[in-house]
Amino acid sequence: MHVELLSLWLSCCSKEHKVDFEDVIAEPAGTYSFDGVWKASFTTFTVTKYWCYRLLTALVGIPLALIWGIFFAILSFLHIWAVVPCVKSYLIEIHCVSRVYSICVHTFCDPLFEAMGKCLSSIRVRMTKEV
């Protein structure tokens, strides 16, 4: 299980979150410090980053995992037991309302607009340009 999680993390997350020493502290071309300083800085950076990450993960990661687990459980519960039934109920009710609305429009508005169309269809507009 640990190997599966590690390979999953390496395949999808490590590219965005990987921070190397050279990405943070880079000397421009032609400017170099003493080899001992560079090696000590590299070791200090790498070890500090490694242990701080582990310490923060142990102290903060587990409580945050608990909080996020509770949050997504509540979100899933609400979606399954409240949102989807409300949406389905709304769609059923709105279907009946839309049928009644459609009947009313076809009964009252269609004849009115048809009559207005016939009355106004004989109107002709002619434009002339006076010079």
C-alpha positions in Angstrom: 0.0 0.0 0.0 2.8 2.4 0.9 4.5 1.7 -2.5 1.3 2.3 -4.3 0.8 5.7 -2.6 4.4 6.7 -3.2 4.1 5.8 -6.9 0.8 7.7 -7.2 2.4 10.8 -5.6 5.5 10.6 -7.8 3.4 10.3 -10.9 0.9 13.1 -10.4 2.0 15.4 -7.6 5.7 15.5 -7.5 6.2 17.5 -10.7 4.3 20.6 -9.3 5.6 20.4 -5.8 9.2 19.3 -6.3 11.6 22.0 -5.2 15.3 21.4 -5.8 18.2 23.3 -4.3 19.2 24.6 -7.7 15.7 26.0 -8.3 15.8 28.0 -5.1 19.5 29.0 -4.8 21.1 29.3 -8.2 24.4 31.0 -9.0 24.5 32.7 -12.4 27.0 31.5 -15.0 30.5 32.7 -14.2 29.8 33.3 -10.5 30.7 30.4 -8.2 31.2 30.1 -4.5 33.7 27.8 -2.7 32.9 24.2 -3.2 32.7 23.6 0.5 30.1 26.4 1.0 28.1 25.1 -1.9 28.1 21.5 -0.6 27.2 22.6 2.9 24.4 24.8 1.7 23.1 22.0 -0.4 23.1 19.6 2.5 21.6 22.1 4.9 18.8 23.0 2.5 18.0 19.3 1.6 18.0 18.0 5.2 16.1 21.0 6.5 13.4 20.7 3.8 13.2 16.9 4.4 12.8 17.1 8.1 10.5 20.2 8.2 8.2 18.5 5.7 8.1 15.3 7.8 7.5 17.2 11.0 4.8 19.4 9.5 3.2 16.4 7.9 3.1 14.5 11.3 1.9 17.5 13.3 -0.5 19.2 10.8 -1.2 16.5 8.1 -3.1 14.1 10.3 -5.5 16.7 11.8 -6.0 18.2 8.3 -6.7 14.8 6.9 -9.3 14.3 9.6 -10.9 17.7 8.8 -10.9 17.1 5.1 -12.3 13.6 5.5 -15.2 15.0 7.7 -15.7 17.9 5.2 -16.0 15.6 2.1 -18.2 13.1 4.1 -20.6 15.9 4.9 -20.5 17.2 1.3 -21.2 13.7 -0.1 -24.0 13.2 2.5 -25.7 16.5 1.6 -25.3 15.9 -2.1 -26.7 12.3 -2.0 -29.5 13.0 0.6 -30.5 16.6 0.0 -29.3 18.1 -3.3 -30.1 15.4 -5.8 -33.6 14.7 -4.3 -34.4 18.4 -4.3 -33.3 18.7 -7.9 -35.3 15.7 -9.0 -38.4 16.9 -7.1 -38.0 20.4 -8.8 -37.7 18.8 -12.2 -40.8 16.7 -11.7 -42.8 19.7 -10.4 -41.5 22.1 -13.1 -42.5 19.6 -15.8 -46.2 19.8 -14.7 -46.0 23.6 -14.6 -44.4 23.8 -18.0 -47.2 21.7 -19.5 -49.8 24.0 -18.0 -47.9 27.1 -19.2 -47.5 25.6 -22.7 -51.3 25.0 -22.9 -52.0 28.5 -21.7 -49.6 30.1 -24.3 -51.0 28.0 -27.1 -54.6 28.7 -26.1 -54.4 32.5 -25.5 -51.3 33.9 -27.2 -51.1 31.9 -30.4 -54.5 33.2 -31.8 -53.7 36.7 -30.7 -50.3 36.8 -32.4 -51.7 35.1 -35.5 -54.5 37.7 -35.8 -52.0 40.5 -35.3 -49.7 39.0 -37.9 -52.5 38.9 -40.4 -53.5 42.5 -39.7 -50.0 43.9 -39.9 -48.9 41.8 -42.9 -50.6 44.2 -45.3 -48.5 47.2 -44.1 -45.9 48.1 -46.7 -43.0 50.5 -46.1 -41.5 52.4 -49.1 -38.5 54.6 -48.7 -37.6 57.2 -51.3 -34.6 59.4 -51.4 -35.2 63.1 -52.3 -32.5 64.8 -54.1 
